[in-house]
Amino acid sequence: MDSDCPPLVDHLLAPSGGLIYHLRALRHRHGLWAPFHRVVAGWLAGWLAGWLAGWQPARRELVIVGPNAGYALPDGFLARFERVTALEPDPLARWLLARRPDAAQLAFARLDCLTTPDGLAHLAARFPDAAILFSNVLGQLNAPADDWQTLLARHLAGHAWASYHDVISTRSAPTRDTPCAVSTAENLAATLARFWPGGELEVTDHASFRLAGDAPCRYAIWPIARRRWHLVEWAAHAPLKEKPGRPEFPCPQGGALPRGAHEP
Ligand SMILES: C[S@@+](CC[C@H](N)C(=O)[O-])C[C@H]1O[C@@H](n2cnc3c(N)ncnc32)[C@H](O)[C@@H]1O
């Protein structure tokens, strides 16, 4: 354990994750959440194949931050790596994750890399060769300094990392829910208009839009409950020395909002 980085503290009742999340997963993962989980499986497959991050050689080691019980991870995903380390504060989630059939190489670490300004620097130093997956967690926690985009650029520029995370949540049903890729640097209002075209939209902003800067990203709708929708972003970064001359990203061209956490 890094001496000056706080350890992950167990929690079962936190607003992000915890028992409520397990109950929701029990209820929705094979129904309401299933189409979104299929989209996540596609993003992860693309990341492993290299075409979602521009280009990225196979990594033998993966660190997953906030996997919970792996509800959104497709079967077999963990087995693609020789070593997988999960950073997850929920003890029930850890227990369930460790029992997945693909978890033979799984270990847990107690590093809390999300609550101090230099947490990501400690993560980078402790796992210098690992690919890092932030598993729907960066939209749940306030950045401990600046914002997540700045911290990721500052501390993980030399790592291959990817994140899917809530960008906004709302009680307004989207009129379009087809996942899309955005390769131009458009603003949040323009991205929202792809799913909620026209008119005003009341949202909770999770302060996690375009975490990989100007790199192309992807979006999908996650209906987390019957009357609550999240817009989820997929962002990925490959270290400069590993990028090819021309990034491969086969995608078409494409408010002032309050801040909040996961809705119950
Ligand atoms: C919204 S859940 C996402 C769960 C899962 N990855 C998914 O996509 O369904 C956020 C997860 O982040 C975990 N989490 C919260 N704070 C964390 C921290 N400081 N470090 C790592 N994980 C954290 C929570 O326990 C929870 O499992």
The ligand as a Gaussian input file, in Angstrom:
#p B3LYP/6-31G(d) Opt

LIG

0 1
 C      -22.323000       3.177000     -10.247000
 S      -21.372000       1.889000      -9.573000
 C      -20.831000       1.114000     -11.080000
 C      -20.718000      -0.345000     -10.916000
 C      -20.302000      -1.150000     -12.141000
 N      -18.981000      -0.798000     -12.605000
 C      -21.290000      -1.028000     -13.257000
 O      -20.946000      -0.498000     -14.315000
 O      -22.415000      -1.505000     -13.101000
 C      -19.912000       2.718000      -8.990000
 C      -18.936000       1.781000      -8.271000
 O      -17.791000       2.534000      -7.848000
 C      -17.421000       2.092000      -6.559000
 N      -16.633000       3.144000      -5.898000
 C      -17.058000       4.189000      -5.164000
 N      -16.009000       4.903000      -4.702000
 C      -14.887000       4.296000      -5.163000
 C      -13.484000       4.570000      -5.027000
 N      -13.031000       5.601000      -4.316000
 N      -12.607000       3.741000      -5.640000
 C      -13.063000       2.676000      -6.375000
 N      -14.376000       2.377000      -6.532000
 C      -15.280000       3.181000      -5.946000
 C      -18.749000       1.800000      -5.887000
 O      -18.606000       0.956000      -4.755000
 C      -19.515000       1.145000      -7.006000
 O      -19.289000      -0.237000      -7.051000

